[in-house]
Structures are given as C-alpha cells and as structure tokens.
Amino acid sequence: EAWAVDWQNHGQSAILNEGILNTRRATLDDYADIIRQFLESPHLTGINVVAVGHSIGTCAWSIFNMGSTLPVSSVIAVILFEPVYILPQIRKNDNGILRDIMNIRGVKLRKIAFPSRDEAEKWARKRMPWKTWDEDMFKRYMVI
C-alpha cells in the first residue's frame, strides 16, 4: 500500500481546507501532528512504515521524528529527498528567495485543467521539468 499525507495547504488538501486556511495558517508542527495521528490510526496497526518525505514533507517528518513517542518499529525507514532546510539565515533580497517568488508566480499561473489526458501530456512534454524526464518516468507520472 502507499499513502500520501499532504500538508494542509498543498495539493488537493488546500482545496479541502480552504475555509479553515482563510482564518488560520497551517504550520509545520500541524503537519507533523497529522503524520503522528495518521501513524496512530487503525489503518496502520501492526504495519511497518517506510516514510518518504519530499520538499516540505522532509521538514514535517523530521519534526515528527524528533518528538515521536511511537514505537520505533512502526517507522522502519525514512527517505527524505529535496529537503528545504535553509541554513544560514536568509538575507534580505536573497537571490534564492527572489527565484522562489518567481516560481510561486509560475505555479499560480500554471494550467491545471485539460480537456483530455492527451492534451495534458502534450502540454507537459513542452515544459520544464517534464520535458527533461525519462520516457518511462513520464509515462508513469501521467498515469496519476
């Protein structure tokens, strides 16, 4: 089985939580707490878990692991990739932050609905990062 735990303000979770997020910010501690609640749920009783964190999820899994009271055996491995840990402190007008602001603008303008899967594939094949992907990886991604 594979389960995905989105941060409350990412992906489909952001749509489901829109009303709440308009009045309260979602914190990394909240995200880590959601991971804890999920791991304590009946769905995973007696199941060994391999945690995979991507981007901000790496921070949430790290915070969860630092404060976890769950038995060590429930999480048997943690894989973190593309972590967003930022050291040292960010300077005002930091080039990385300015680039991220541009990335955010691009994501907000990105097309998210297509008349068909074929149209979505044609669109993605012309754009980064998808146009650089291995063909098998791209096909697997498009199944989602």
C-alpha positions, 0 to 999 in steps of 0.5 A: 500500500502507499499513502500520501499525507499532504500538508494542509495547504498543498495539493488537493488538501488546500482545496479541502481546507480552504475555509479553515486556511482563510482564518488560520495558517497551517504550520509545520508542527500541524503537519507533523501532528497529522503524520503522528495521528495518521501513524496512530490510526487503525489503518496502520496497526501492526504495519511497518512504515517506510516514510518518504518525505519530499520538499516540505514533507522532509521538514514535517517528518523530521519534526515528527521524528524528533518528538515521536513517542511511537514505537520505533518499529512502526517507522522502519525507514525514512527517505527524505529527498529535496529537503528545504532546510535553509541554513544560514539565515536568509538575507534580505533580497536573497537571490534564492528567495527572489527565484522562489517568488518567481516560481510561486508566480509560475505555479499560480499561473500554471494550467491545471485543467485539460480537456483530455489526458492527451492534451495534458501530456502534450502540454507537459512534454513542452515544459520544464521539468517534464520535458527533461524526464525519462520516457518511462518516468513520464509515462508513469507520472501521467498515469496519476 
